[in-house]
Amino acid sequence: MKKPRLSFWQIWNMSFGFLGIQFGFALQNANVSRIFETLGAKIDAIPILWIAAPITGLVVQPIIGHMSDRTWGRLGRRRPYFLSGAILASIALFIMPNSPLLWIAAGMLWIMDTSINISMEPFRAFVGDMLPSEQRTIGFSMQSFFIGLGAVIASALPYIMANWFGVSNTAAKGSIPDSVKLSFYIGGAVFLLAVLWTVIRSREYSPEELISYSEESDGNTANTEHEAGPIPGSKFIRNGLVWTAIGAALFFAFYFLIYLDYGLGVFFGGLAAFGVLQIVAGVLTNRKKTAGGLVVVMNDLFKMPKTMVQLAYVQFFSWFALFAMWIYTTPGVAHHIYGATDTSSALYNEAANWVGVLMAVYNGFAAVMAFLLVWIARKTNRKTVHAISLVCGGIGLASFYVIRNPHMLLVSELGIGLAWASILAMPYAILTGSLPARKMGVYMGIFNFFIVIPQITAAAILGFCVRNLFGDHAIYALLLGGASLILAALLVMRVDDVDASTY
């Protein structure tokens, strides 16, 4: 039995919570580096201050996905996670701009990013749960629309507060301006209210109903891999020893022979930790303890459908570029284009506010393009649309290096906005057609690995590169990000879109 098609307004209601999620996400991306610099962070230390959040997301996402696949209660399957994440993120948004010390701000970023991820991952699986194959592209594009709309408003809020309502945009050295504080308070309220709208106005299919919809569960070839039983414990242990050895060898090689900063140490430690997790999974498997979350997630990770593996490479280079942009746009624009380095100066804060406007522009254009990309994909295909969009984004991001007039950056943001709209929709629309329905949540969580891992990689190496290779010039990180998007575009063409004929 096939899932029924949902109306436009049903898809609207189930996606509306992303308006709030993106309010929090956009305020974080546009202002956290500014907050860190204001509280005394050095330019090369900013990436590592971001690193705790994606590391936590790497752990939290598959756990939330695994748990939500097995949850059913009064609020349904995914909605309890929407709501709990929204409450925690809203609290963090109120506290973050009042952080008196740098380490407190870094801790609040950790909590805020984790909470946003708790809400966001089940929203992705929600589309796979509720929509038939032919509506999934429009479902993820609707999410892109709300992401763009929310980010337009949220990214520009400090600018709006300062220039439209006369809220102070400067503060004493080491203090956060009132324009930023008020923006975060508004964001916290919008986050919670938007998610509440989706929780109240949407329903979910019961486990029995999902079983009866055999479109994915019977017809998807990805299911057959999961019927073969768990991966042998010996294979986990063997692979784990290799990963642990590689991580340890790189750590000690850089420490004793080259140079090891905190970011690289975390990165190499992460490689070794992944090896240790595999060893633990192997030991548990050998003891016939295969029902636990760790063993299940590790099995699912190594049994990813072919399409998901191909998309993983695309996601890695796409999100590496995005993370470089979010970390370094404020210092890159302020230093390279405005010539401002003093974070307490009016010129630096003018540049920081303009970055908020730039973030709003690319998100606004993404919102406009979200539905147009659906139409273009129907006339061509999703892979072509995604590849072209990524190339446009790469050119736009790299152009920051040659542009000297801040207002001309608005043109660059159109390319970035097109890439952003596609990144938020096309990979997920391609992915869901290859996934078994009963593992939609856990695989959406695992797919988040390929968003988080490039963030950790960027946080680990970009600070090193900016300090040691780029002479503390943040603009080169944006140039590197542009090249990364173009590489992702080339990799898109290798992806097997198994569900292409249904949209």
C-alpha positions in Angstrom: 0.0 0.0 0.0 1.3 3.4 -1.0 1.5 6.4 1.3 -1.2 9.0 0.6 -0.2 12.3 -0.9 -0.3 15.2 1.5 -1.8 18.6 0.7 0.4 21.7 0.3 -0.7 23.0 3.7 0.0 19.7 5.4 3.5 19.8 4.1 3.7 23.5 5.1 2.7 22.6 8.7 5.1 19.7 9.1 7.9 21.9 7.8 7.1 25.1 9.7 9.3 24.2 12.7 12.3 24.7 10.5 11.6 28.4 10.5 12.5 28.4 14.2 15.4 26.0 13.9 17.0 28.2 11.3 16.4 31.3 13.5 18.7 29.7 16.0 21.1 28.3 13.4 21.5 31.6 11.6 22.0 33.7 14.7 24.7 31.2 15.7 26.5 31.2 12.3 26.4 35.0 11.8 27.3 36.1 15.3 29.2 33.5 17.3 32.6 34.2 15.8 31.9 37.9 16.5 31.1 37.0 20.1 34.2 34.9 20.5 36.5 37.7 19.1 34.8 40.2 21.3 35.5 38.0 24.4 39.1 37.8 23.4 39.6 34.9 21.1 42.5 35.1 18.6 41.7 34.7 15.0 43.4 31.3 14.6 41.7 30.0 17.8 38.1 30.6 16.6 37.7 27.3 14.7 38.6 25.2 17.7 36.1 27.0 19.8 33.5 25.7 17.4 34.7 22.1 17.5 32.9 20.8 20.6 29.5 21.4 19.1 30.0 19.3 16.0 31.7 16.5 17.9 28.7 16.3 20.2 26.4 16.3 17.1 28.5 13.4 15.8 27.5 11.4 18.8 24.0 12.7 19.4 22.5 12.5 15.9 22.6 8.7 15.4 21.5 8.2 18.9 18.5 10.5 18.4 17.8 8.8 15.1 18.0 5.3 16.6 15.8 6.3 19.6 13.2 8.1 17.5 12.9 5.0 15.2 11.8 3.1 18.3 9.7 5.8 20.0 5.9 6.0 20.0 3.9 7.9 22.5 1.3 10.6 22.9 3.3 13.1 20.8 4.2 10.4 18.2 7.6 9.3 16.9 9.6 12.3 16.0 7.7 15.2 17.6 9.0 14.6 21.2 12.5 15.3 19.9 11.4 18.4 18.0 10.0 19.8 21.2 12.7 18.9 23.7 15.5 20.2 21.4 13.6 23.5 20.9 13.2 24.1 24.6 16.9 23.5 25.3 18.0 25.6 22.3 15.8 28.5 23.2 17.2 28.6 26.7 20.7 28.5 25.2 19.9 31.4 22.9 18.9 33.6 25.9 22.1 32.8 27.8 24.7 32.9 25.0 25.0 36.7 24.4 25.3 37.3 28.1 28.3 35.1 28.5 30.9 36.9 30.6 33.8 34.8 29.6 35.1 33.1 26.5 34.8 29.5 27.9 31.2 30.1 28.9 30.4 31.3 25.4 32.1 28.2 23.9 30.1 26.0 26.3 26.8 27.6 25.4 27.6 27.1 21.7 28.1 23.4 22.5 24.7 23.2 24.2 22.9 25.3 21.6 24.3 23.4 18.6 23.5 20.0 20.3 20.0 21.1 21.0 19.4 22.4 17.5 20.6 19.0 16.2 18.2 17.2 18.5 15.3 19.0 16.8 16.7 19.0 13.3 17.6 15.4 12.7 14.1 14.0 13.4 12.6 16.7 11.1 14.6 15.2 8.2 13.3 11.7 9.0 9.8 13.2 9.3 9.7 13.9 5.6 10.8 10.3 4.8 8.1 9.0 7.2 5.2 11.0 6.0 5.6 11.6 2.3 5.5 9.3 -0.7 8.6 9.3 -3.0 7.1 11.7 -5.5 6.6 14.4 -2.8 9.9 14.1 -1.0 11.7 16.7 -3.2 8.9 19.2 -2.5 9.0 18.2 1.2 12.7 18.9 1.6 12.4 22.1 -0.6 9.7 23.3 1.8 12.1 22.9 4.6 14.7 24.8 2.5 12.1 27.6 2.1 11.6 28.0 5.8 15.3 27.7 6.5 15.9 30.5 4.0 13.1 32.7 5.4 14.1 32.2 9.0 17.8 32.9 8.2 17.0 36.0 6.3 15.3 37.6 9.3 17.7 36.1 11.9 20.9 37.0 10.1 19.8 40.6 9.6 18.4 41.1 13.1 21.5 42.8 14.6 21.6 45.2 11.6 17.8 45.8 11.9 18.0 46.4 15.7 20.9 48.9 15.2 19.7 50.7 12.0 15.9 50.6 12.2 15.3 50.7 16.0 18.4 52.6 17.2 19.6 49.8 19.5 23.2 50.2 20.5 25.6 48.4 18.2 28.7 48.9 20.2 29.7 48.1 23.7 32.7 48.3 26.1 35.6 46.1 25.2 34.8 42.5 26.1 31.0 43.1 26.1 28.4 42.1 23.6 26.4 44.9 22.0 22.7 45.2 22.9 21.7 44.7 19.2 23.1 41.2 19.3 21.6 40.4 22.7 18.1 41.4 21.7 18.4 39.5 18.5 19.2 36.3 20.4 16.2 36.8 22.7 13.9 37.2 19.7 15.5 34.1 18.2 14.8 32.0 21.3 11.2 32.9 21.3 10.7 32.3 17.6 12.5 28.9 17.8 10.2 27.5 20.4 6.9 28.9 18.9 7.6 27.7 15.4 8.4 24.2 16.6 5.3 24.2 18.7 3.3 25.0 15.6 4.5 21.8 13.9 4.1 19.7 17.0 0.4 20.8 17.4 -0.6 21.0 13.7 1.0 17.8 12.4 0.2 14.1 12.9 2.4 11.1 12.5 1.7 7.6 11.1 1.6 4.9 13.8 4.1 2.1 13.6 1.3 -0.1 12.3 0.5 2.3 9.5 4.1 2.7 8.6 4.4 -1.1 8.2 1.4 -1.2 6.0 3.0 1.3 3.6 5.1 -1.2 1.7 6.4 1.2 -0.9 9.8 1.6 0.8 9.9 -1.3 3.2 9.3 -4.0 0.6 10.6 -2.4 -2.5 13.8 -0.9 -1.3 16.9 -2.9 -2.1 18.7 -1.3 0.9 16.7 -3.6 3.2 18.3 -6.8 2.0 21.6 -5.7 3.4 20.1 -5.6 6.9 18.8 -9.1 6.7 22.2 -10.6 6.5 22.9 -10.3 10.2 25.5 -8.3 12.1 29.0 -7.7 10.9 31.5 -10.2 12.5 33.1 -9.0 15.6 36.6 -9.9 14.2 36.1 -7.5 11.4 35.2 -4.7 13.7 38.2 -5.4 15.9 40.6 -5.6 12.9 39.3 -2.3 11.4 39.3 -0.7 14.8 43.0 -1.5 15.4 43.9 0.0 12.1 42.0 3.2 12.8 43.4 3.5 16.3 46.9 3.0 15.0 46.5 5.6 12.3 45.1 8.2 14.7 47.9 7.5 17.3 50.6 7.5 14.7 49.6 10.9 13.3 49.2 12.4 16.7 52.7 11.4 17.8 54.2 12.2 14.4 52.9 15.8 14.5 53.6 16.2 18.2 57.3 15.2 18.0 58.2 15.9 14.4 56.1 18.7 13.0 53.6 20.8 15.0 50.5 19.8 16.9 47.9 22.4 17.9 44.7 21.7 19.8 42.6 21.4 16.7 44.9 18.8 15.0 45.1 16.9 18.3 41.3 16.6 18.5 41.2 15.5 14.8 43.8 12.8 15.2 42.3 11.8 18.6 38.9 11.5 16.8 40.4 9.0 14.3 41.7 6.9 17.2 38.4 7.2 19.1 36.6 5.9 16.0 38.9 2.9 16.1 38.2 2.3 19.8 34.5 2.4 19.2 34.8 -0.3 16.5 36.9 -2.5 18.9 34.1 -2.1 21.5 31.5 -3.0 19.0 33.5 -6.0 18.0 33.9 -7.2 21.5 30.1 -6.8 22.1 29.4 -8.7 18.9 31.6 -11.6 19.9 29.6 -11.7 23.2 26.3 -11.9 21.3 25.3 -8.5 22.6 24.2 -7.1 19.3 20.9 -5.3 20.3 22.6 -2.3 21.9 22.6 1.1 20.2 26.4 1.2 19.6 26.5 -2.2 17.7 23.3 -1.3 15.7 24.6 2.1 14.7 28.1 0.7 13.8 26.5 -2.1 11.7 24.2 0.5 9.9 27.2 2.7 9.3 29.1 -0.1 7.5 26.0 -1.2 5.6 25.1 2.1 4.1 23.4 1.9 0.8 25.6 2.7 -2.2 23.8 6.0 -2.9 24.4 7.1 0.7 28.1 6.3 0.4 28.4 8.4 -2.8 26.5 11.3 -1.3 28.8 11.2 1.7 31.7 12.5 -0.4 29.5 15.3 -1.8 28.3 16.3 1.7 31.9 16.3 3.1 33.2 18.9 0.6 29.9 20.9 0.6 29.8 21.3 4.4 33.6 21.9 4.7 33.1 24.9 2.5 30.0 26.1 4.5 31.8 25.8 7.8 34.8 27.7 6.5 32.3 30.4 5.4 30.5 30.6 8.7 33.7 30.8 10.7 35.7 33.2 8.6 33.2 35.5 6.8 33.1 38.0 9.6 36.9 38.3 10.1 37.5 37.9 6.4 35.2 40.7 5.4 36.2 42.9 8.3 40.0 42.5 7.8 40.3 42.1 4.0 37.6 44.4 2.8 37.0 46.9 5.6 40.5 46.9 7.0 39.2 46.7 10.5 41.0 44.5 13.2 39.9 46.1 16.4 36.8 44.3 17.6 35.6 47.2 19.7 35.8 49.7 16.9 32.7 51.1 15.1 34.2 50.0 11.7 34.6 46.3 12.8 31.1 46.2 14.1 29.8 47.8 10.9 31.5 45.1 9.0 30.1 42.4 11.3 26.6 43.8 10.8 27.1 43.8 7.0 28.0 40.1 7.2 24.7 39.6 8.9 23.0 41.3 5.9 25.1 39.1 3.5 23.9 36.0 5.4 20.4 37.2 5.1 20.7 37.7 1.4 22.0 34.2 0.6 19.3 32.7 2.8 16.6 34.9 1.3 17.7 33.9 -2.2 17.7 30.2 -1.1 14.1 30.6 0.1 13.1 32.1 -3.3 15.0 29.4 -5.2 13.8 26.4 -3.1 10.6 25.8 -5.2 12.2 26.8 -8.5 14.8 24.1 -8.0 12.0 21.5 -7.7 10.7 22.6 -11.1 14.1 22.6 -12.7 14.8 19.2 -11.3 11.7 17.8 -12.9 12.7 19.2 -16.2 16.3 17.9 -15.9 17.3 15.8 -12.9 18.3 16.3 -9.3 22.0 15.6 -9.9 22.4 18.2 -12.6 20.6 20.8 -10.5 22.8 20.1 -7.5 26.0 20.2 -9.4 25.3 23.5 -11.1 24.2 25.0 -7.8 27.4 24.0 -6.1 29.5 25.5 -8.8 27.7 28.8 -8.5 28.2 28.7 -4.8 31.9 28.0 -5.2 32.4 30.9 -7.5 30.5 33.2 -5.2 32.5 32.3 -2.2 35.8 32.5 -3.9 34.9 35.9 -5.3 35.2 37.4 -1.8 39.0 37.4 -2.4 38.8 39.8 -5.4 35.9 42.1 -4.4 36.7 45.2 -2.6 33.4 47.0 -2.5 31.3 45.4 0.3 28.0 46.0 -1.6 29.3 43.9 -4.5 29.4 40.9 -2.2 25.6 40.9 -2.5 26.1 39.4 -6.0 28.4 36.8 -4.6 25.7 35.8 -2.1 23.3 34.9 -4.9 25.5 32.0 -5.9 26.0 30.9 -2.3 22.3 31.1 -1.8 21.6 28.9 -4.8 24.1 26.3 -3.5 22.5 26.5 0.0 19.0 25.9 -1.3 20.2 22.8 -3.2 22.4 21.5 -0.3 19.3 21.6 2.0 17.1 19.7 -0.4 18.6 17.7 -3.2 20.9 15.3 -1.2 18.1 14.4 1.2 15.6 13.9 -1.6 18.1 11.6 -3.4 19.0 9.8 -0.2 15.5 8.9 1.2 14.7 6.9 -1.9 17.6 4.5 -1.1 16.8 4.0 2.6 14.8 1.3 4.3 11.7 2.9 6.0 12.3 1.2 9.4 15.8 2.8 9.6 15.0 6.2 8.3 15.8 7.9 11.6 19.1 6.2 12.3 20.3 6.7 8.7 19.4 10.3 8.8 21.5 10.5 12.0 24.4 8.7 10.3 24.1 11.0 7.3 24.7 13.8 9.6 28.2 12.4 10.2 29.0 13.8 6.7 27.9 17.2 7.9 29.7 17.0 11.2 33.0 15.3 10.1 33.8 18.1 7.6 33.0 20.7 10.4 35.5 18.9 12.7 38.0 18.7 9.9 37.6 22.4 9.1 37.8 23.4 12.8 41.0 21.2 13.1 42.9 22.4 10.1 41.7 25.8 9.2 43.1 27.5 12.2 46.5 25.8 11.5 46.3 26.9 7.9 45.3 30.5 8.6 48.0 30.9 11.1 50.9 29.0 9.5 50.1 29.1 5.7 47.9 32.1 5.2 49.6 34.6 7.5 46.5 35.2 9.6 44.5 36.3 6.5 41.1 34.8 7.0 40.1 35.5 3.4 42.1 32.6 2.1 39.9 30.2 4.1 37.0 31.5 2.0 38.9 30.9 -1.1 39.6 27.3 0.0 35.9 26.9 0.7 35.0 28.0 -2.8 37.3 25.3 -4.3 35.7 22.7 -2.0 32.2 23.5 -3.3 33.4 23.1 -6.9 35.0 19.7 -6.0 31.7 18.6 -4.4 29.9 19.5 -7.7 32.2 17.2 -9.6 31.5 14.4 -7.2 27.7 14.8 -7.6 27.8 13.3 -11.1 29.0 10.0 -9.6 25.9 9.6 -7.4 23.3 6.9 -8.3 19.9 8.5 -7.8 17.8 5.3 -7.5 14.6 7.1 -7.0 15.0 9.5 -9.9 12.0 8.3 -11.9 9.4 9.1 -9.2 9.6 12.9 -8.9 
